[in-house]
Amino acid sequence: PIGWLVGTTFTRIAKMGGGERFDYPKYVWSPSGGWWANPNNWKLNTIKAAIGMVLVTIPIFYASTQLERRPIPPINGPILSQQWAKHAVEDDPSLAEKLKA
């Protein structure tokens, strides 16, 4: 019953990805790497990018914890960022009770 698939659909499914590689114009530049981009050091580049993002995010997070203020305390309970915000107790005197509940 599936013999008709072997020569047509099944073969196309097994060869997904646009078919075989072909000659392409070498003068075309692409920021994404062009045809079949697979740089040799992609793992190292990915690690470097991840470390860079973490190093940029840490000071932003620290500044956020120092500057966050809530002039009106939350009504339905504590907000997650209140656990590390510097002025959380000043802005919401009932915070200790809310955290216990």
Rosetta constraint file for C-alpha pairs under 8 A:
AtomPair CA 2 CA 6 HARMONIC 7.18 0.50
AtomPair CA 3 CA 7 HARMONIC 7.80 0.50
AtomPair CA 4 CA 8 HARMONIC 7.03 0.50
AtomPair CA 5 CA 9 HARMONIC 5.28 0.50
AtomPair CA 5 CA 10 HARMONIC 5.29 0.50
AtomPair CA 5 CA 11 HARMONIC 7.77 0.50
AtomPair CA 6 CA 10 HARMONIC 5.30 0.50
AtomPair CA 6 CA 11 HARMONIC 6.28 0.50
AtomPair CA 7 CA 11 HARMONIC 6.18 0.50
AtomPair CA 8 CA 12 HARMONIC 6.50 0.50
AtomPair CA 9 CA 13 HARMONIC 6.18 0.50
AtomPair CA 10 CA 14 HARMONIC 6.16 0.50
AtomPair CA 11 CA 15 HARMONIC 6.34 0.50
AtomPair CA 12 CA 16 HARMONIC 6.40 0.50
AtomPair CA 15 CA 19 HARMONIC 6.29 0.50
AtomPair CA 24 CA 35 HARMONIC 7.72 0.50
AtomPair CA 28 CA 34 HARMONIC 7.86 0.50
AtomPair CA 29 CA 33 HARMONIC 7.69 0.50
AtomPair CA 29 CA 34 HARMONIC 6.70 0.50
AtomPair CA 30 CA 34 HARMONIC 4.94 0.50
AtomPair CA 32 CA 37 HARMONIC 7.59 0.50
AtomPair CA 33 CA 37 HARMONIC 4.93 0.50
AtomPair CA 33 CA 38 HARMONIC 7.86 0.50
AtomPair CA 38 CA 42 HARMONIC 7.38 0.50
AtomPair CA 41 CA 45 HARMONIC 6.25 0.50
AtomPair CA 42 CA 46 HARMONIC 6.05 0.50
AtomPair CA 43 CA 47 HARMONIC 6.27 0.50
AtomPair CA 44 CA 48 HARMONIC 6.14 0.50
AtomPair CA 45 CA 49 HARMONIC 6.13 0.50
AtomPair CA 46 CA 50 HARMONIC 6.18 0.50
AtomPair CA 47 CA 51 HARMONIC 6.15 0.50
AtomPair CA 48 CA 52 HARMONIC 6.07 0.50
AtomPair CA 49 CA 53 HARMONIC 6.17 0.50
AtomPair CA 50 CA 54 HARMONIC 6.30 0.50
AtomPair CA 51 CA 55 HARMONIC 6.14 0.50
AtomPair CA 52 CA 56 HARMONIC 6.21 0.50
AtomPair CA 53 CA 57 HARMONIC 6.01 0.50
AtomPair CA 54 CA 58 HARMONIC 6.15 0.50
AtomPair CA 55 CA 59 HARMONIC 7.42 0.50
AtomPair CA 56 CA 60 HARMONIC 6.86 0.50
AtomPair CA 57 CA 61 HARMONIC 6.10 0.50
AtomPair CA 58 CA 62 HARMONIC 6.19 0.50
AtomPair CA 59 CA 63 HARMONIC 6.07 0.50
AtomPair CA 60 CA 64 HARMONIC 6.14 0.50
AtomPair CA 61 CA 65 HARMONIC 6.30 0.50
AtomPair CA 62 CA 66 HARMONIC 6.42 0.50
AtomPair CA 63 CA 67 HARMONIC 6.12 0.50
AtomPair CA 64 CA 68 HARMONIC 5.75 0.50
AtomPair CA 64 CA 85 HARMONIC 7.91 0.50
AtomPair CA 65 CA 81 HARMONIC 7.94 0.50
AtomPair CA 65 CA 84 HARMONIC 6.35 0.50
AtomPair CA 65 CA 85 HARMONIC 4.58 0.50
AtomPair CA 65 CA 86 HARMONIC 5.98 0.50
AtomPair CA 66 CA 85 HARMONIC 6.44 0.50
AtomPair CA 66 CA 86 HARMONIC 5.40 0.50
AtomPair CA 66 CA 87 HARMONIC 7.54 0.50
AtomPair CA 67 CA 85 HARMONIC 7.97 0.50
AtomPair CA 67 CA 86 HARMONIC 7.62 0.50
AtomPair CA 68 CA 85 HARMONIC 6.32 0.50
AtomPair CA 68 CA 86 HARMONIC 7.45 0.50
AtomPair CA 68 CA 87 HARMONIC 7.09 0.50
AtomPair CA 69 CA 87 HARMONIC 6.33 0.50
AtomPair CA 69 CA 88 HARMONIC 7.14 0.50
AtomPair CA 69 CA 91 HARMONIC 6.87 0.50
AtomPair CA 70 CA 88 HARMONIC 7.46 0.50
AtomPair CA 70 CA 91 HARMONIC 5.78 0.50
AtomPair CA 70 CA 92 HARMONIC 7.80 0.50
AtomPair CA 71 CA 91 HARMONIC 6.14 0.50
AtomPair CA 72 CA 91 HARMONIC 7.47 0.50
AtomPair CA 72 CA 92 HARMONIC 7.90 0.50
AtomPair CA 73 CA 91 HARMONIC 6.61 0.50
AtomPair CA 73 CA 92 HARMONIC 5.35 0.50
AtomPair CA 74 CA 78 HARMONIC 6.37 0.50
AtomPair CA 74 CA 79 HARMONIC 7.18 0.50
AtomPair CA 77 CA 98 HARMONIC 5.91 0.50
AtomPair CA 77 CA 99 HARMONIC 7.94 0.50
AtomPair CA 78 CA 82 HARMONIC 6.64 0.50
AtomPair CA 78 CA 95 HARMONIC 6.85 0.50
AtomPair CA 78 CA 98 HARMONIC 6.19 0.50
AtomPair CA 78 CA 99 HARMONIC 6.66 0.50
AtomPair CA 79 CA 83 HARMONIC 7.71 0.50
AtomPair CA 81 CA 85 HARMONIC 6.10 0.50
AtomPair CA 82 CA 88 HARMONIC 5.46 0.50
AtomPair CA 83 CA 88 HARMONIC 7.59 0.50
AtomPair CA 84 CA 88 HARMONIC 7.94 0.50
AtomPair CA 87 CA 91 HARMONIC 6.14 0.50
AtomPair CA 88 CA 92 HARMONIC 5.98 0.50
AtomPair CA 88 CA 95 HARMONIC 7.54 0.50
AtomPair CA 89 CA 93 HARMONIC 5.40 0.50
AtomPair CA 89 CA 94 HARMONIC 7.73 0.50
AtomPair CA 89 CA 95 HARMONIC 6.20 0.50
AtomPair CA 89 CA 96 HARMONIC 7.85 0.50
AtomPair CA 94 CA 98 HARMONIC 6.46 0.50
AtomPair CA 95 CA 99 HARMONIC 6.13 0.50
AtomPair CA 96 CA 100 HARMONIC 6.40 0.50
AtomPair CA 97 CA 101 HARMONIC 6.52 0.50
